[in-house]
Amino acid sequence: MFIIDRFEGDWAVIEWDGKVFNFPRVLLPEEAKEGDVLKLAAEVDLPTTNDRRKRIRQLEDRLFKG
């Protein structure tokens, strides 16, 4: 369970599993408020990841293979 403990400027202080961490407030819904329980989901953007890896390999090839 992710709980919004409080807001500090541009950050939301989130409590999770007995730990506290900062999370960018701009990534939360506008209506989020102190005490709200959050559902968070993440997914890997494979096309963008693969494009980035390809560009990095190309830069490495240019840099190290000349």
PDBQT receptor file of N, H, CA, C and O in Angstrom, charges set to zero:
ATOM      1  N   MET A   1       0.840  -1.172   0.000  1.00  0.00    +0.000 N 
ATOM      2  CA  MET A   1       0.000   0.000   0.000  1.00  0.00    +0.000 C 
ATOM      3  C   MET A   1       0.893   1.245   0.000  1.00  0.00    +0.000 C 
ATOM      4  O   MET A   1       1.757   1.385   0.865  1.00  0.00    +0.000 OA
ATOM      5  N   PHE A   2       0.692   2.138  -0.953  1.00  0.00    +0.000 N 
ATOM      6  H   PHE A   2      -0.010   2.024  -1.656  1.00  0.00    +0.000 HD
ATOM      7  CA  PHE A   2       1.400   3.410  -1.045  1.00  0.00    +0.000 C 
ATOM      8  C   PHE A   2       0.472   4.487  -0.498  1.00  0.00    +0.000 C 
ATOM      9  O   PHE A   2      -0.638   4.669  -1.000  1.00  0.00    +0.000 OA
ATOM     10  N   ILE A   3       0.921   5.193   0.521  1.00  0.00    +0.000 N 
ATOM     11  H   ILE A   3       1.822   5.044   0.929  1.00  0.00    +0.000 HD
ATOM     12  CA  ILE A   3       0.085   6.210   1.159  1.00  0.00    +0.000 C 
ATOM     13  C   ILE A   3       0.787   7.564   1.062  1.00  0.00    +0.000 C 
ATOM     14  O   ILE A   3       1.977   7.679   1.354  1.00  0.00    +0.000 OA
ATOM     15  N   ILE A   4       0.039   8.581   0.650  1.00  0.00    +0.000 N 
ATOM     16  H   ILE A   4      -0.928   8.488   0.413  1.00  0.00    +0.000 HD
ATOM     17  CA  ILE A   4       0.600   9.931   0.632  1.00  0.00    +0.000 C 
ATOM     18  C   ILE A   4       0.620  10.442   2.061  1.00  0.00    +0.000 C 
ATOM     19  O   ILE A   4      -0.427  10.670   2.666  1.00  0.00    +0.000 OA
ATOM     20  N   ASP A   5       1.821  10.619   2.595  1.00  0.00    +0.000 N 
ATOM     21  H   ASP A   5       2.672  10.433   2.103  1.00  0.00    +0.000 HD
ATOM     22  CA  ASP A   5       1.968  11.121   3.957  1.00  0.00    +0.000 C 
ATOM     23  C   ASP A   5       1.765  12.637   3.993  1.00  0.00    +0.000 C 
ATOM     24  O   ASP A   5       1.040  13.172   4.831  1.00  0.00    +0.000 OA
ATOM     25  N   ARG A   6       2.436  13.308   3.046  1.00  0.00    +0.000 N 
ATOM     26  H   ARG A   6       3.025  12.873   2.365  1.00  0.00    +0.000 HD
ATOM     27  CA  ARG A   6       2.346  14.775   3.011  1.00  0.00    +0.000 C 
ATOM     28  C   ARG A   6       2.957  15.273   1.709  1.00  0.00    +0.000 C 
ATOM     29  O   ARG A   6       3.533  14.500   0.944  1.00  0.00    +0.000 OA
ATOM     30  N   PHE A   7       2.826  16.556   1.469  1.00  0.00    +0.000 N 
ATOM     31  H   PHE A   7       2.357  17.184   2.090  1.00  0.00    +0.000 HD
ATOM     32  CA  PHE A   7       3.444  17.210   0.326  1.00  0.00    +0.000 C 
ATOM     33  C   PHE A   7       4.486  18.190   0.837  1.00  0.00    +0.000 C 
ATOM     34  O   PHE A   7       4.259  18.906   1.812  1.00  0.00    +0.000 OA
ATOM     35  N   GLU A   8       5.625  18.211   0.171  1.00  0.00    +0.000 N 
ATOM     36  H   GLU A   8       5.809  17.629  -0.621  1.00  0.00    +0.000 HD
ATOM     37  CA  GLU A   8       6.697  19.166   0.467  1.00  0.00    +0.000 C 
ATOM     38  C   GLU A   8       7.118  19.784  -0.857  1.00  0.00    +0.000 C 
ATOM     39  O   GLU A   8       7.914  19.208  -1.599  1.00  0.00    +0.000 OA
ATOM     40  N   GLY A   9       6.581  20.950  -1.141  1.00  0.00    +0.000 N 
ATOM     41  H   GLY A   9       5.934  21.418  -0.538  1.00  0.00    +0.000 HD
ATOM     42  CA  GLY A   9       6.901  21.619  -2.401  1.00  0.00    +0.000 C 
ATOM     43  C   GLY A   9       6.457  20.779  -3.583  1.00  0.00    +0.000 C 
ATOM     44  O   GLY A   9       5.283  20.426  -3.699  1.00  0.00    +0.000 OA
ATOM     45  N   ASP A  10       7.398  20.459  -4.459  1.00  0.00    +0.000 N 
ATOM     46  H   ASP A  10       8.351  20.746  -4.365  1.00  0.00    +0.000 HD
ATOM     47  CA  ASP A  10       7.109  19.695  -5.669  1.00  0.00    +0.000 C 
ATOM     48  C   ASP A  10       7.099  18.192  -5.436  1.00  0.00    +0.000 C 
ATOM     49  O   ASP A  10       6.972  17.415  -6.382  1.00  0.00    +0.000 OA
ATOM     50  N   TRP A  11       7.232  17.784  -4.186  1.00  0.00    +0.000 N 
ATOM     51  H   TRP A  11       7.336  18.416  -3.417  1.00  0.00    +0.000 HD
ATOM     52  CA  TRP A  11       7.345  16.361  -3.864  1.00  0.00    +0.000 C 
ATOM     53  C   TRP A  11       6.200  15.881  -2.988  1.00  0.00    +0.000 C 
ATOM     54  O   TRP A  11       5.701  16.604  -2.126  1.00  0.00    +0.000 OA
ATOM     55  N   ALA A  12       5.797  14.634  -3.237  1.00  0.00    +0.000 N 
ATOM     56  H   ALA A  12       6.202  14.047  -3.937  1.00  0.00    +0.000 HD
ATOM     57  CA  ALA A  12       4.880  13.943  -2.341  1.00  0.00    +0.000 C 
ATOM     58  C   ALA A  12       5.730  12.989  -1.519  1.00  0.00    +0.000 C 
ATOM     59  O   ALA A  12       6.562  12.264  -2.065  1.00  0.00    +0.000 OA
ATOM     60  N   VAL A  13       5.529  12.988  -0.237  1.00  0.00    +0.000 N 
ATOM     61  H   VAL A  13       4.853  13.577   0.206  1.00  0.00    +0.000 HD
ATOM     62  CA  VAL A  13       6.229  12.045   0.636  1.00  0.00    +0.000 C 
ATOM     63  C   VAL A  13       5.317  10.831   0.756  1.00  0.00    +0.000 C 
ATOM     64  O   VAL A  13       4.202  10.915   1.270  1.00  0.00    +0.000 OA
ATOM     65  N   ILE A  14       5.822   9.703   0.268  1.00  0.00    +0.000 N 
ATOM     66  H   ILE A  14       6.728   9.635  -0.149  1.00  0.00    +0.000 HD
ATOM     67  CA  ILE A  14       5.034   8.475   0.180  1.00  0.00    +0.000 C 
ATOM     68  C   ILE A  14       5.539   7.468   1.202  1.00  0.00    +0.000 C 
ATOM     69  O   ILE A  14       6.744   7.280   1.370  1.00  0.00    +0.000 OA
ATOM     70  N   GLU A  15       4.600   6.828   1.878  1.00  0.00    +0.000 N 
ATOM     71  H   GLU A  15       3.621   6.982   1.741  1.00  0.00    +0.000 HD
ATOM     72  CA  GLU A  15       4.948   5.765   2.823  1.00  0.00    +0.000 C 
ATOM     73  C   GLU A  15       4.608   4.431   2.177  1.00  0.00    +0.000 C 
ATOM     74  O   GLU A  15       3.513   4.246   1.648  1.00  0.00    +0.000 OA
ATOM     75  N   TRP A  16       5.566   3.500   2.226  1.00  0.00    +0.000 N 
ATOM     76  H   TRP A  16       6.456   3.651   2.656  1.00  0.00    +0.000 HD
ATOM     77  CA  TRP A  16       5.353   2.171   1.661  1.00  0.00    +0.000 C 
ATOM     78  C   TRP A  16       6.146   1.143   2.446  1.00  0.00    +0.000 C 
ATOM     79  O   TRP A  16       7.364   1.269   2.574  1.00  0.00    +0.000 OA
ATOM     80  N   ASP A  17       5.497   0.164   2.955  1.00  0.00    +0.000 N 
ATOM     81  H   ASP A  17       4.508   0.062   2.851  1.00  0.00    +0.000 HD
ATOM     82  CA  ASP A  17       6.144  -0.961   3.630  1.00  0.00    +0.000 C 
ATOM     83  C   ASP A  17       7.088  -0.488   4.747  1.00  0.00    +0.000 C 
ATOM     84  O   ASP A  17       8.187  -1.016   4.913  1.00  0.00    +0.000 OA
ATOM     85  N   GLY A  18       6.639   0.506   5.496  1.00  0.00    +0.000 N 
ATOM     86  H   GLY A  18       5.746   0.935   5.360  1.00  0.00    +0.000 HD
ATOM     87  CA  GLY A  18       7.434   1.015   6.605  1.00  0.00    +0.000 C 
ATOM     88  C   GLY A  18       8.560   1.949   6.202  1.00  0.00    +0.000 C 
ATOM     89  O   GLY A  18       9.333   2.395   7.051  1.00  0.00    +0.000 OA
ATOM     90  N   LYS A  19       8.658   2.245   4.926  1.00  0.00    +0.000 N 
ATOM     91  H   LYS A  19       8.030   1.882   4.237  1.00  0.00    +0.000 HD
ATOM     92  CA  LYS A  19       9.691   3.160   4.419  1.00  0.00    +0.000 C 
ATOM     93  C   LYS A  19       9.025   4.409   3.879  1.00  0.00    +0.000 C 
ATOM     94  O   LYS A  19       7.839   4.406   3.551  1.00  0.00    +0.000 OA
ATOM     95  N   VAL A  20       9.802   5.476   3.790  1.00  0.00    +0.000 N 
ATOM     96  H   VAL A  20      10.766   5.478   4.056  1.00  0.00    +0.000 HD
ATOM     97  CA  VAL A  20       9.293   6.742   3.280  1.00  0.00    +0.000 C 
ATOM     98  C   VAL A  20      10.206   7.198   2.151  1.00  0.00    +0.000 C 
ATOM     99  O   VAL A  20      11.429   7.123   2.267  1.00  0.00    +0.000 OA
ATOM    100  N   PHE A  21       9.609   7.673   1.057  1.00  0.00    +0.000 N 
ATOM    101  H   PHE A  21       8.615   7.734   0.964  1.00  0.00    +0.000 HD
ATOM    102  CA  PHE A  21      10.411   8.189  -0.058  1.00  0.00    +0.000 C 
ATOM    103  C   PHE A  21       9.669   9.338  -0.726  1.00  0.00    +0.000 C 
ATOM    104  O   PHE A  21       8.461   9.501  -0.559  1.00  0.00    +0.000 OA
ATOM    105  N   ASN A  22      10.417  10.125  -1.481  1.00  0.00    +0.000 N 
ATOM    106  H   ASN A  22      11.399   9.992  -1.617  1.00  0.00    +0.000 HD
ATOM    107  CA  ASN A  22       9.851  11.252  -2.217  1.00  0.00    +0.000 C 
ATOM    108  C   ASN A  22       9.465  10.811  -3.619  1.00  0.00    +0.000 C 
ATOM    109  O   ASN A  22      10.141   9.994  -4.243  1.00  0.00    +0.000 OA
ATOM    110  N   PHE A  23       8.368  11.369  -4.096  1.00  0.00    +0.000 N 
ATOM    111  H   PHE A  23       7.819  12.033  -3.590  1.00  0.00    +0.000 HD
ATOM    112  CA  PHE A  23       7.843  11.052  -5.422  1.00  0.00    +0.000 C 
ATOM    113  C   PHE A  23       7.432  12.370  -6.064  1.00  0.00    +0.000 C 
ATOM    114  O   PHE A  23       6.805  13.198  -5.403  1.00  0.00    +0.000 OA
ATOM    115  N   PRO A  24       7.765  12.588  -7.331  1.00  0.00    +0.000 N 
ATOM    116  CA  PRO A  24       7.392  13.859  -7.960  1.00  0.00    +0.000 C 
ATOM    117  C   PRO A  24       5.883  14.086  -7.933  1.00  0.00    +0.000 C 
ATOM    118  O   PRO A  24       5.104  13.271  -8.427  1.00  0.00    +0.000 OA
ATOM    119  N   ARG A  25       5.502  15.192  -7.357  1.00  0.00    +0.000 N 
ATOM    120  H   ARG A  25       6.135  15.855  -6.956  1.00  0.00    +0.000 HD
ATOM    121  CA  ARG A  25       4.078  15.519  -7.219  1.00  0.00    +0.000 C 
ATOM    122  C   ARG A  25       3.389  15.614  -8.575  1.00  0.00    +0.000 C 
ATOM    123  O   ARG A  25       2.215  15.265  -8.704  1.00  0.00    +0.000 OA
ATOM    124  N   VAL A  26       4.108  16.081  -9.574  1.00  0.00    +0.000 N 
ATOM    125  H   VAL A  26       5.061  16.365  -9.469  1.00  0.00    +0.000 HD
ATOM    126  CA  VAL A  26       3.535  16.275 -10.904  1.00  0.00    +0.000 C 
ATOM    127  C   VAL A  26       3.077  14.949 -11.525  1.00  0.00    +0.000 C 
ATOM    128  O   VAL A  26       2.245  14.959 -12.433  1.00  0.00    +0.000 OA
ATOM    129  N   LEU A  27       3.593  13.825 -11.062  1.00  0.00    +0.000 N 
ATOM    130  H   LEU A  27       4.268  13.816 -10.325  1.00  0.00    +0.000 HD
ATOM    131  CA  LEU A  27       3.197  12.528 -11.600  1.00  0.00    +0.000 C 
ATOM    132  C   LEU A  27       1.944  11.954 -10.935  1.00  0.00    +0.000 C 
ATOM    133  O   LEU A  27       1.436  10.913 -11.350  1.00  0.00    +0.000 OA
ATOM    134  N   LEU A  28       1.463  12.627  -9.925  1.00  0.00    +0.000 N 
ATOM    135  H   LEU A  28       1.876  13.474  -9.588  1.00  0.00    +0.000 HD
ATOM    136  CA  LEU A  28       0.253  12.181  -9.239  1.00  0.00    +0.000 C 
ATOM    137  C   LEU A  28      -0.978  12.867  -9.842  1.00  0.00    +0.000 C 
ATOM    138  O   LEU A  28      -0.866  13.940 -10.434  1.00  0.00    +0.000 OA
ATOM    139  N   PRO A  29      -2.139  12.251  -9.691  1.00  0.00    +0.000 N 
ATOM    140  CA  PRO A  29      -3.362  12.918 -10.151  1.00  0.00    +0.000 C 
ATOM    141  C   PRO A  29      -3.563  14.231  -9.393  1.00  0.00    +0.000 C 
ATOM    142  O   PRO A  29      -3.182  14.346  -8.228  1.00  0.00    +0.000 OA
ATOM    143  N   GLU A  30      -4.158  15.207 -10.054  1.00  0.00    +0.000 N 
ATOM    144  H   GLU A  30      -4.468  15.113 -11.000  1.00  0.00    +0.000 HD
ATOM    145  CA  GLU A  30      -4.388  16.518  -9.433  1.00  0.00    +0.000 C 
ATOM    146  C   GLU A  30      -5.158  16.417  -8.131  1.00  0.00    +0.000 C 
ATOM    147  O   GLU A  30      -4.914  17.183  -7.199  1.00  0.00    +0.000 OA
ATOM    148  N   GLU A  31      -6.092  15.470  -8.064  1.00  0.00    +0.000 N 
ATOM    149  H   GLU A  31      -6.290  14.847  -8.822  1.00  0.00    +0.000 HD
ATOM    150  CA  GLU A  31      -6.955  15.367  -6.888  1.00  0.00    +0.000 C 
ATOM    151  C   GLU A  31      -6.308  14.628  -5.722  1.00  0.00    +0.000 C 
ATOM    152  O   GLU A  31      -6.915  14.515  -4.657  1.00  0.00    +0.000 OA
ATOM    153  N   ALA A  32      -5.077  14.118  -5.900  1.00  0.00    +0.000 N 
ATOM    154  H   ALA A  32      -4.583  14.210  -6.765  1.00  0.00    +0.000 HD
ATOM    155  CA  ALA A  32      -4.408  13.384  -4.824  1.00  0.00    +0.000 C 
ATOM    156  C   ALA A  32      -4.189  14.294  -3.617  1.00  0.00    +0.000 C 
ATOM    157  O   ALA A  32      -3.812  15.458  -3.750  1.00  0.00    +0.000 OA
ATOM    158  N   LYS A  33      -4.438  13.725  -2.432  1.00  0.00    +0.000 N 
ATOM    159  H   LYS A  33      -4.745  12.779  -2.324  1.00  0.00    +0.000 HD
ATOM    160  CA  LYS A  33      -4.264  14.517  -1.213  1.00  0.00    +0.000 C 
ATOM    161  C   LYS A  33      -3.666  13.641  -0.113  1.00  0.00    +0.000 C 
ATOM    162  O   LYS A  33      -3.610  12.417  -0.229  1.00  0.00    +0.000 OA
ATOM    163  N   GLU A  34      -3.224  14.297   0.950  1.00  0.00    +0.000 N 
ATOM    164  H   GLU A  34      -3.269  15.292   1.044  1.00  0.00    +0.000 HD
ATOM    165  CA  GLU A  34      -2.635  13.593   2.082  1.00  0.00    +0.000 C 
ATOM    166  C   GLU A  34      -3.582  12.509   2.587  1.00  0.00    +0.000 C 
ATOM    167  O   GLU A  34      -4.785  12.738   2.721  1.00  0.00    +0.000 OA
ATOM    168  N   GLY A  35      -3.035  11.338   2.862  1.00  0.00    +0.000 N 
ATOM    169  H   GLY A  35      -2.059  11.153   2.753  1.00  0.00    +0.000 HD
ATOM    170  CA  GLY A  35      -3.820  10.228   3.368  1.00  0.00    +0.000 C 
ATOM    171  C   GLY A  35      -4.369   9.311   2.282  1.00  0.00    +0.000 C 
ATOM    172  O   GLY A  35      -4.836   8.210   2.576  1.00  0.00    +0.000 OA
ATOM    173  N   ASP A  36      -4.317   9.758   1.031  1.00  0.00    +0.000 N 
ATOM    174  H   ASP A  36      -3.938  10.652   0.793  1.00  0.00    +0.000 HD
ATOM    175  CA  ASP A  36      -4.807   8.914  -0.058  1.00  0.00    +0.000 C 
ATOM    176  C   ASP A  36      -3.923   7.687  -0.235  1.00  0.00    +0.000 C 
ATOM    177  O   ASP A  36      -2.706   7.750  -0.059  1.00  0.00    +0.000 OA
ATOM    178  N   VAL A  37      -4.554   6.573  -0.586  1.00  0.00    +0.000 N 
ATOM    179  H   VAL A  37      -5.543   6.522  -0.729  1.00  0.00    +0.000 HD
ATOM    180  CA  VAL A  37      -3.850   5.342  -0.921  1.00  0.00    +0.000 C 
ATOM    181  C   VAL A  37      -3.727   5.301  -2.440  1.00  0.00    +0.000 C 
ATOM    182  O   VAL A  37      -4.706   5.496  -3.161  1.00  0.00    +0.000 OA
ATOM    183  N   LEU A  38      -2.515   5.044  -2.911  1.00  0.00    +0.000 N 
ATOM    184  H   LEU A  38      -1.720   4.884  -2.325  1.00  0.00    +0.000 HD
ATOM    185  CA  LEU A  38      -2.250   5.046  -4.349  1.00  0.00    +0.000 C 
ATOM    186  C   LEU A  38      -2.133   3.635  -4.899  1.00  0.00    +0.000 C 
ATOM    187  O   LEU A  38      -1.643   2.728  -4.227  1.00  0.00    +0.000 OA
ATOM    188  N   LYS A  39      -2.590   3.467  -6.127  1.00  0.00    +0.000 N 
ATOM    189  H   LYS A  39      -2.988   4.204  -6.673  1.00  0.00    +0.000 HD
ATOM    190  CA  LYS A  39      -2.316   2.265  -6.901  1.00  0.00    +0.000 C 
ATOM    191  C   LYS A  39      -1.307   2.683  -7.965  1.00  0.00    +0.000 C 
ATOM    192  O   LYS A  39      -1.599   3.545  -8.794  1.00  0.00    +0.000 OA
ATOM    193  N   LEU A  40      -0.136   2.083  -7.945  1.00  0.00    +0.000 N 
ATOM    194  H   LEU A  40       0.101   1.383  -7.272  1.00  0.00    +0.000 HD
ATOM    195  CA  LEU A  40       0.895   2.419  -8.916  1.00  0.00    +0.000 C 
ATOM    196  C   LEU A  40       1.137   1.225  -9.829  1.00  0.00    +0.000 C 
ATOM    197  O   LEU A  40       1.148   0.076  -9.387  1.00  0.00    +0.000 OA
ATOM    198  N   ALA A  41       1.326   1.515 -11.094  1.00  0.00    +0.000 N 
ATOM    199  H   ALA A  41       1.317   2.448 -11.453  1.00  0.00    +0.000 HD
ATOM    200  CA  ALA A  41       1.628   0.475 -12.075  1.00  0.00    +0.000 C 
ATOM    201  C   ALA A  41       2.741   0.983 -12.981  1.00  0.00    +0.000 C 
ATOM    202  O   ALA A  41       2.808   2.170 -13.304  1.00  0.00    +0.000 OA
ATOM    203  N   ALA A  42       3.600   0.077 -13.380  1.00  0.00    +0.000 N 
ATOM    204  H   ALA A  42       3.545  -0.886 -13.119  1.00  0.00    +0.000 HD
ATOM    205  CA  ALA A  42       4.684   0.440 -14.287  1.00  0.00    +0.000 C 
ATOM    206  C   ALA A  42       4.781  -0.624 -15.367  1.00  0.00    +0.000 C 
ATOM    207  O   ALA A  42       4.516  -1.803 -15.130  1.00  0.00    +0.000 OA
ATOM    208  N   GLU A  43       5.161  -0.190 -16.544  1.00  0.00    +0.000 N 
ATOM    209  H   GLU A  43       5.376   0.768 -16.737  1.00  0.00    +0.000 HD
ATOM    210  CA  GLU A  43       5.373  -1.135 -17.627  1.00  0.00    +0.000 C 
ATOM    211  C   GLU A  43       6.585  -0.686 -18.432  1.00  0.00    +0.000 C 
ATOM    212  O   GLU A  43       6.895   0.503 -18.498  1.00  0.00    +0.000 OA
ATOM    213  N   VAL A  44       7.255  -1.638 -19.032  1.00  0.00    +0.000 N 
ATOM    214  H   VAL A  44       7.003  -2.604 -18.978  1.00  0.00    +0.000 HD
ATOM    215  CA  VAL A  44       8.418  -1.337 -19.859  1.00  0.00    +0.000 C 
ATOM    216  C   VAL A  44       7.926  -0.968 -21.255  1.00  0.00    +0.000 C 
ATOM    217  O   VAL A  44       7.123  -1.684 -21.853  1.00  0.00    +0.000 OA
ATOM    218  N   ASP A  45       8.414   0.151 -21.761  1.00  0.00    +0.000 N 
ATOM    219  H   ASP A  45       9.066   0.733 -21.275  1.00  0.00    +0.000 HD
ATOM    220  CA  ASP A  45       8.109   0.594 -23.120  1.00  0.00    +0.000 C 
ATOM    221  C   ASP A  45       9.173  -0.027 -24.031  1.00  0.00    +0.000 C 
ATOM    222  O   ASP A  45      10.218   0.575 -24.278  1.00  0.00    +0.000 OA
ATOM    223  N   LEU A  46       8.896  -1.234 -24.525  1.00  0.00    +0.000 N 
ATOM    224  H   LEU A  46       8.047  -1.723 -24.325  1.00  0.00    +0.000 HD
ATOM    225  CA  LEU A  46       9.887  -1.969 -25.301  1.00  0.00    +0.000 C 
ATOM    226  C   LEU A  46      10.338  -1.268 -26.579  1.00  0.00    +0.000 C 
ATOM    227  O   LEU A  46      11.539  -1.243 -26.850  1.00  0.00    +0.000 OA
ATOM    228  N   PRO A  47       9.439  -0.698 -27.375  1.00  0.00    +0.000 N 
ATOM    229  CA  PRO A  47       9.918  -0.026 -28.588  1.00  0.00    +0.000 C 
ATOM    230  C   PRO A  47      10.889   1.114 -28.280  1.00  0.00    +0.000 C 
ATOM    231  O   PRO A  47      11.923   1.238 -28.936  1.00  0.00    +0.000 OA
ATOM    232  N   THR A  48      10.569   1.937 -27.301  1.00  0.00    +0.000 N 
ATOM    233  H   THR A  48       9.729   1.837 -26.769  1.00  0.00    +0.000 HD
ATOM    234  CA  THR A  48      11.451   3.048 -26.954  1.00  0.00    +0.000 C 
ATOM    235  C   THR A  48      12.756   2.534 -26.356  1.00  0.00    +0.000 C 
ATOM    236  O   THR A  48      13.826   3.063 -26.658  1.00  0.00    +0.000 OA
ATOM    237  N   THR A  49      12.677   1.510 -25.514  1.00  0.00    +0.000 N 
ATOM    238  H   THR A  49      11.808   1.080 -25.270  1.00  0.00    +0.000 HD
ATOM    239  CA  THR A  49      13.879   0.917 -24.930  1.00  0.00    +0.000 C 
ATOM    240  C   THR A  49      14.784   0.377 -26.031  1.00  0.00    +0.000 C 
ATOM    241  O   THR A  49      15.990   0.619 -26.021  1.00  0.00    +0.000 OA
ATOM    242  N   ASN A  50      14.213  -0.343 -26.966  1.00  0.00    +0.000 N 
ATOM    243  H   ASN A  50      13.232  -0.540 -26.974  1.00  0.00    +0.000 HD
ATOM    244  CA  ASN A  50      15.014  -0.912 -28.055  1.00  0.00    +0.000 C 
ATOM    245  C   ASN A  50      15.633   0.168 -28.926  1.00  0.00    +0.000 C 
ATOM    246  O   ASN A  50      16.778   0.030 -29.356  1.00  0.00    +0.000 OA
ATOM    247  N   ASP A  51      14.891   1.248 -29.195  1.00  0.00    +0.000 N 
ATOM    248  H   ASP A  51      13.961   1.360 -28.846  1.00  0.00    +0.000 HD
ATOM    249  CA  ASP A  51      15.442   2.370 -29.964  1.00  0.00    +0.000 C 
ATOM    250  C   ASP A  51      16.629   2.995 -29.234  1.00  0.00    +0.000 C 
ATOM    251  O   ASP A  51      17.653   3.298 -29.846  1.00  0.00    +0.000 OA
ATOM    252  N   ARG A  52      16.486   3.185 -27.922  1.00  0.00    +0.000 N 
ATOM    253  H   ARG A  52      15.654   2.939 -27.424  1.00  0.00    +0.000 HD
ATOM    254  CA  ARG A  52      17.588   3.767 -27.141  1.00  0.00    +0.000 C 
ATOM    255  C   ARG A  52      18.805   2.865 -27.167  1.00  0.00    +0.000 C 
ATOM    256  O   ARG A  52      19.927   3.344 -27.332  1.00  0.00    +0.000 OA
ATOM    257  N   ARG A  53      18.602   1.569 -27.008  1.00  0.00    +0.000 N 
ATOM    258  H   ARG A  53      17.691   1.179 -26.875  1.00  0.00    +0.000 HD
ATOM    259  CA  ARG A  53      19.722   0.624 -27.034  1.00  0.00    +0.000 C 
ATOM    260  C   ARG A  53      20.420   0.653 -28.385  1.00  0.00    +0.000 C 
ATOM    261  O   ARG A  53      21.649   0.617 -28.454  1.00  0.00    +0.000 OA
ATOM    262  N   LYS A  54      19.645   0.718 -29.451  1.00  0.00    +0.000 N 
ATOM    263  H   LYS A  54      18.647   0.747 -29.394  1.00  0.00    +0.000 HD
ATOM    264  CA  LYS A  54      20.218   0.775 -30.800  1.00  0.00    +0.000 C 
ATOM    265  C   LYS A  54      21.068   2.035 -30.970  1.00  0.00    +0.000 C 
ATOM    266  O   LYS A  54      22.183   1.971 -31.489  1.00  0.00    +0.000 OA
ATOM    267  N   ARG A  55      20.538   3.180 -30.530  1.00  0.00    +0.000 N 
ATOM    268  H   ARG A  55      19.633   3.232 -30.108  1.00  0.00    +0.000 HD
ATOM    269  CA  ARG A  55      21.297   4.435 -30.648  1.00  0.00    +0.000 C 
ATOM    270  C   ARG A  55      22.575   4.390 -29.825  1.00  0.00    +0.000 C 
ATOM    271  O   ARG A  55      23.613   4.882 -30.268  1.00  0.00    +0.000 OA
ATOM    272  N   ILE A  56      22.511   3.808 -28.637  1.00  0.00    +0.000 N 
ATOM    273  H   ILE A  56      21.668   3.408 -28.277  1.00  0.00    +0.000 HD
ATOM    274  CA  ILE A  56      23.694   3.706 -27.781  1.00  0.00    +0.000 C 
ATOM    275  C   ILE A  56      24.737   2.811 -28.441  1.00  0.00    +0.000 C 
ATOM    276  O   ILE A  56      25.923   3.141 -28.445  1.00  0.00    +0.000 OA
ATOM    277  N   ARG A  57      24.300   1.671 -29.005  1.00  0.00    +0.000 N 
ATOM    278  H   ARG A  57      23.337   1.403 -29.003  1.00  0.00    +0.000 HD
ATOM    279  CA  ARG A  57      25.242   0.781 -29.708  1.00  0.00    +0.000 C 
ATOM    280  C   ARG A  57      25.901   1.510 -30.875  1.00  0.00    +0.000 C 
ATOM    281  O   ARG A  57      27.103   1.365 -31.099  1.00  0.00    +0.000 OA
ATOM    282  N   GLN A  58      25.125   2.287 -31.614  1.00  0.00    +0.000 N 
ATOM    283  H   GLN A  58      24.148   2.405 -31.432  1.00  0.00    +0.000 HD
ATOM    284  CA  GLN A  58      25.684   3.035 -32.739  1.00  0.00    +0.000 C 
ATOM    285  C   GLN A  58      26.723   4.045 -32.256  1.00  0.00    +0.000 C 
ATOM    286  O   GLN A  58      27.781   4.188 -32.870  1.00  0.00    +0.000 OA
ATOM    287  N   LEU A  59      26.429   4.744 -31.162  1.00  0.00    +0.000 N 
ATOM    288  H   LEU A  59      25.570   4.628 -30.663  1.00  0.00    +0.000 HD
ATOM    289  CA  LEU A  59      27.395   5.695 -30.613  1.00  0.00    +0.000 C 
ATOM    290  C   LEU A  59      28.654   4.981 -30.125  1.00  0.00    +0.000 C 
ATOM    291  O   LEU A  59      29.766   5.463 -30.341  1.00  0.00    +0.000 OA
ATOM    292  N   GLU A  60      28.481   3.835 -29.470  1.00  0.00    +0.000 N 
ATOM    293  H   GLU A  60      27.578   3.443 -29.295  1.00  0.00    +0.000 HD
ATOM    294  CA  GLU A  60      29.645   3.059 -29.014  1.00  0.00    +0.000 C 
ATOM    295  C   GLU A  60      30.487   2.607 -30.205  1.00  0.00    +0.000 C 
ATOM    296  O   GLU A  60      31.715   2.683 -30.159  1.00  0.00    +0.000 OA
ATOM    297  N   ASP A  61      29.847   2.145 -31.251  1.00  0.00    +0.000 N 
ATOM    298  H   ASP A  61      28.849   2.084 -31.288  1.00  0.00    +0.000 HD
ATOM    299  CA  ASP A  61      30.566   1.698 -32.436  1.00  0.00    +0.000 C 
ATOM    300  C   ASP A  61      31.370   2.844 -33.039  1.00  0.00    +0.000 C 
ATOM    301  O   ASP A  61      32.529   2.663 -33.411  1.00  0.00    +0.000 OA
ATOM    302  N   ARG A  62      30.758   4.022 -33.136  1.00  0.00    +0.000 N 
ATOM    303  H   ARG A  62      29.816   4.169 -32.834  1.00  0.00    +0.000 HD
ATOM    304  CA  ARG A  62      31.460   5.178 -33.687  1.00  0.00    +0.000 C 
ATOM    305  C   ARG A  62      32.620   5.603 -32.795  1.00  0.00    +0.000 C 
ATOM    306  O   ARG A  62      33.683   5.983 -33.286  1.00  0.00    +0.000 OA
ATOM    307  N   LEU A  63      32.416   5.537 -31.500  1.00  0.00    +0.000 N 
ATOM    308  H   LEU A  63      31.553   5.228 -31.101  1.00  0.00    +0.000 HD
ATOM    309  CA  LEU A  63      33.420   5.987 -30.557  1.00  0.00    +0.000 C 
ATOM    310  C   LEU A  63      34.585   5.004 -30.450  1.00  0.00    +0.000 C 
ATOM    311  O   LEU A  63      35.744   5.419 -30.450  1.00  0.00    +0.000 OA
ATOM    312  N   PHE A  64      34.292   3.721 -30.362  1.00  0.00    +0.000 N 
ATOM    313  H   PHE A  64      33.351   3.384 -30.362  1.00  0.00    +0.000 HD
ATOM    314  CA  PHE A  64      35.334   2.737 -30.073  1.00  0.00    +0.000 C 
ATOM    315  C   PHE A  64      35.861   2.004 -31.290  1.00  0.00    +0.000 C 
ATOM    316  O   PHE A  64      36.941   1.415 -31.235  1.00  0.00    +0.000 OA
ATOM    317  N   LYS A  65      35.119   2.029 -32.393  1.00  0.00    +0.000 N 
ATOM    318  H   LYS A  65      34.242   2.507 -32.438  1.00  0.00    +0.000 HD
ATOM    319  CA  LYS A  65      35.561   1.307 -33.572  1.00  0.00    +0.000 C 
ATOM    320  C   LYS A  65      35.941   2.262 -34.702  1.00  0.00    +0.000 C 
ATOM    321  O   LYS A  65      36.362   1.846 -35.781  1.00  0.00    +0.000 OA
ATOM    322  N   GLY A  66      35.785   3.501 -34.428  1.00  0.00    +0.000 N 
ATOM    323  H   GLY A  66      35.443   3.839 -33.550  1.00  0.00    +0.000 HD
ATOM    324  CA  GLY A  66      36.264   4.523 -35.220  1.00  0.00    +0.000 C 
ATOM    325  C   GLY A  66      35.855   5.037 -36.454  1.00  0.00    +0.000 C 
ATOM    326  O   GLY A  66      36.465   5.977 -36.964  1.00  0.00    +0.000 OA
TER     327      GLY A  66
